[in-house]
Amino acid sequence: SETTQIYKNNHNTHLVMTALVLRIKFPVTYPLIYKTLRVDANYTTTEAVKFIAETVNVSPLLTGGEGLFVPEEKRWLDDNTALSEYDSLQDVEVIEFRNRNEDGPPNPPPKKCCIIL
């Protein structure tokens, strides 16, 4: 899910990824669960986080520890790397917008309690 532009320079043709269409999953504390957005592929992860937060009006909820996590690969995207550097983003089902400082999965399962006899 990408948008490309073709640039012709003399005899060479270059394909340049300009935007990614990402299905983004948000934490349970946010007012939305999923949102599909078109994000500039030249943005770094930090720039993409800011853009996403502004676009879906959740900037006041940012704590400074937010990042983008790819659950299929079980990895965080590097804050200073452009999204276009990650070829796999074209094929992932969902990317998670979450806080790096919070432990555990973004939507932890309910805790089991004990039985009192």
C-alpha positions as CSV (number, residue, x, y, z in Angstrom):
1,S,0.0,0.0,0.0
2,E,2.2,2.7,-1.3
3,T,2.2,5.6,-3.7
4,T,5.0,6.1,-6.1
5,Q,6.1,8.7,-8.5
6,I,8.3,8.2,-11.5
7,Y,11.0,10.7,-12.2
8,K,12.8,10.7,-15.6
9,N,16.3,12.1,-15.6
10,N,17.9,11.9,-19.1
11,H,17.9,8.2,-19.8
12,N,17.3,6.9,-16.2
13,T,13.9,6.3,-14.7
14,H,13.6,6.3,-10.9
15,L,10.8,5.1,-8.7
16,V,10.4,7.0,-5.5
17,M,8.1,6.0,-2.7
18,T,6.2,9.2,-1.7
19,A,3.5,7.9,0.7
20,L,2.5,4.9,2.6
21,V,-1.1,4.0,3.5
22,L,-0.9,2.6,7.0
23,R,-3.6,1.0,9.2
24,I,-2.6,2.3,12.6
25,K,-3.8,0.8,15.9
26,F,-3.9,3.1,18.9
27,P,-3.7,2.3,22.7
28,V,-6.9,1.6,24.6
29,T,-6.5,4.9,26.4
30,Y,-7.0,6.8,23.1
31,P,-10.4,7.9,21.8
32,L,-10.0,5.8,18.7
33,I,-8.9,2.2,18.0
34,Y,-7.8,2.1,14.4
35,K,-7.3,4.7,11.7
36,T,-6.0,4.3,8.1
37,L,-3.8,7.2,7.1
38,R,-1.7,8.2,4.2
39,V,1.8,9.1,5.6
40,D,4.7,10.8,3.8
41,A,7.3,8.0,3.3
42,N,10.1,10.5,3.7
43,Y,9.1,11.3,7.3
44,T,11.2,9.8,10.0
45,T,9.4,7.8,12.6
46,T,9.4,10.8,15.0
47,E,7.9,13.1,12.3
48,A,5.4,10.4,11.4
49,V,4.3,10.1,15.1
50,K,3.8,13.9,15.3
51,F,1.9,13.9,12.0
52,I,-0.4,11.0,13.0
53,A,-1.1,12.6,16.4
54,E,-2.0,16.0,14.8
55,T,-4.1,14.4,12.1
56,V,-6.3,12.4,14.5
57,N,-6.3,15.2,17.1
58,V,-4.5,13.3,19.9
59,S,-1.5,15.6,20.3
60,P,-2.4,16.5,23.9
61,L,-2.2,12.8,24.8
62,L,1.5,12.5,23.8
63,T,4.0,11.9,26.6
64,G,7.2,12.0,24.5
65,G,7.7,8.2,24.5
66,E,5.5,7.4,21.5
67,G,6.8,5.4,18.6
68,L,5.7,3.0,15.9
69,F,5.8,-0.7,16.5
70,V,5.4,-3.5,13.9
71,P,3.7,-6.4,15.7
72,E,4.2,-8.8,12.8
73,E,8.0,-8.3,13.1
74,K,8.0,-7.6,16.8
75,R,10.1,-4.5,16.4
76,W,10.1,-0.8,16.9
77,L,10.9,1.5,14.0
78,D,14.0,3.7,14.7
79,D,13.0,7.3,15.6
80,N,15.5,8.8,13.1
81,T,15.0,6.5,10.1
82,A,12.7,7.5,7.2
83,L,9.7,5.2,6.8
84,S,10.8,4.7,3.1
85,E,13.8,2.7,4.5
86,Y,11.5,0.0,5.7
87,D,10.4,-2.1,2.7
88,S,8.2,-4.3,4.9
89,L,5.8,-1.4,5.7
90,Q,4.2,-1.8,2.3
91,D,2.9,-5.2,3.3
92,V,2.1,-5.1,7.0
93,E,-1.5,-5.4,8.1
94,V,-1.2,-3.0,11.0
95,I,1.3,-0.8,12.7
96,E,0.9,0.2,16.4
97,F,1.1,3.7,17.7
98,R,2.3,3.2,21.3
99,N,4.4,4.4,24.1
100,R,7.9,2.8,24.2
101,N,8.1,3.3,28.0
102,E,5.0,1.1,28.8
103,D,5.7,-2.5,29.5
104,G,3.8,-5.3,27.9
105,P,1.5,-5.5,24.9
106,P,-0.4,-2.4,23.9
107,N,-3.7,-4.0,24.9
108,P,-2.9,-6.4,27.8
109,P,-5.2,-9.2,28.5
110,P,-7.3,-8.9,31.6
111,K,-5.6,-10.1,34.8
112,K,-6.8,-13.3,36.3
113,C,-7.7,-13.2,39.9
114,C,-7.7,-15.7,42.6
115,I,-10.6,-17.8,43.9
116,I,-11.6,-17.2,47.5
117,L,-13.0,-20.2,49.3
